[in-house]
């Protein structure tokens, strides 16, 4: 299956993985964070934009991808906060695993950011190749998030 055809499925799958955890805490403004399903849909839609837009629509794709990255960053921050809040209740092994998996997720997110930078700086003639690299980095974020969702026994982690 081509990257273009895989785009929507990839986005939906990643969105489901990214935000399947606990509900977000209230923001400093006193507003409740949007429901996980809404955020999940927004991230999937933004990331699908990169796979679906042509070189001529590059600016719109970049804007949508940037929005998705911002939402992803917020979701990771909530995950980190949830880990800090449950730290005292975790065993040493669970702490080590959680810390390692969160580091893997952050590293994958950083690689995705690098691919986004390449999309931004790339030429129109290289758009297809750059989109493919971005999609591969997106796959790595998805894998890292899925790993962070499971504990050392392979069971879904509780948030």
C-alpha positions, -999 to 999 in steps of 0.1 A, spaced: 0 0 0 13 34 -9 20 61 17 -7 82 2 -32 54 7 -19 46 42 -21 82 53 -57 83 67 -53 49 84 -20 58 99 -33 91 113 -63 75 129 -43 47 144 -17 71 158 -44 94 171 -60 65 189 -26 55 204 -16 90 214 -46 99 234 -60 66 247 -47 75 282 -63 94 311 -83 126 305 -63 158 304 -61 179 335 -77 213 336 -56 241 320 -42 270 340 -70 292 324 -95 271 343 -108 255 311 -111 218 309 -90 202 281 -109 190 251 -121 154 252 -95 128 241 -116 118 211 -117 154 198 -79 158 203 -73 124 187 -93 134 156 -75 167 153 -41 151 154 -51 124 129 -65 151 106 -34 173 108 -10 145 102 -31 131 73 -27 165 57 9 158 49 2 126 31 -28 140 12 -15 174 0 4 179 -32 36 199 -36 14 228 -47 -5 226 -14 27 225 6 20 255 28 -14 242 39 1 208 46 29 223 67 4 244 87 -18 213 94 13 193 104 25 220 127 -9 220 144 -7 182 148 28 185 163 16 211 188 -13 188 198 11 159 201 34 179 223 5 187 246 -5 151 248 30 140 256 32 167 283 0 154 298 15 119 298 46 131 316 24 149 342 4 117 347 36 98 352 49 123 378 16 122 396 17 84 399 55 82 405 51 74 443 28 45 436 52 29 410 77 2 417 113 8 408 110 -15 378 78 4 366 96 37 371 126 25 350 103 12 323 81 43 322 112 66 321 127 46 293 96 45 272 89 82 277 125 89 266 119 67 235 87 86 228 104 120 231 133 108 208 107 97 182 89 130 185 122 149 180 129 129 149 95 137 137 103 174 143 134 170 123 114 156 94 90 184 97 119 208 94 130 190 63 95 193 48 97 231 55 131 236 40 127 211 11 120 218 -25 89 212 -44 107 185 -65 115 165 -34 81 168 -18 72 131 -23 104 118 -7 101 143 21 65 132 28 77 96 29 104 105 55 78 124 76 55 94 74 82 70 85 91 93 115 53 94 123 53 56 123 82 57 149 62 80 171 32 57 169 54 27 178 70 45 207 36 56 220 22 21 218 52 9 237 47 35 264 11 23 267 21 -12 278 39 -23 309 68 -48 311 44 -77 309 28 -65 277 -5 -55 294 -20 -21 287 -6 4 312 -30 22 335 -30 59 333 
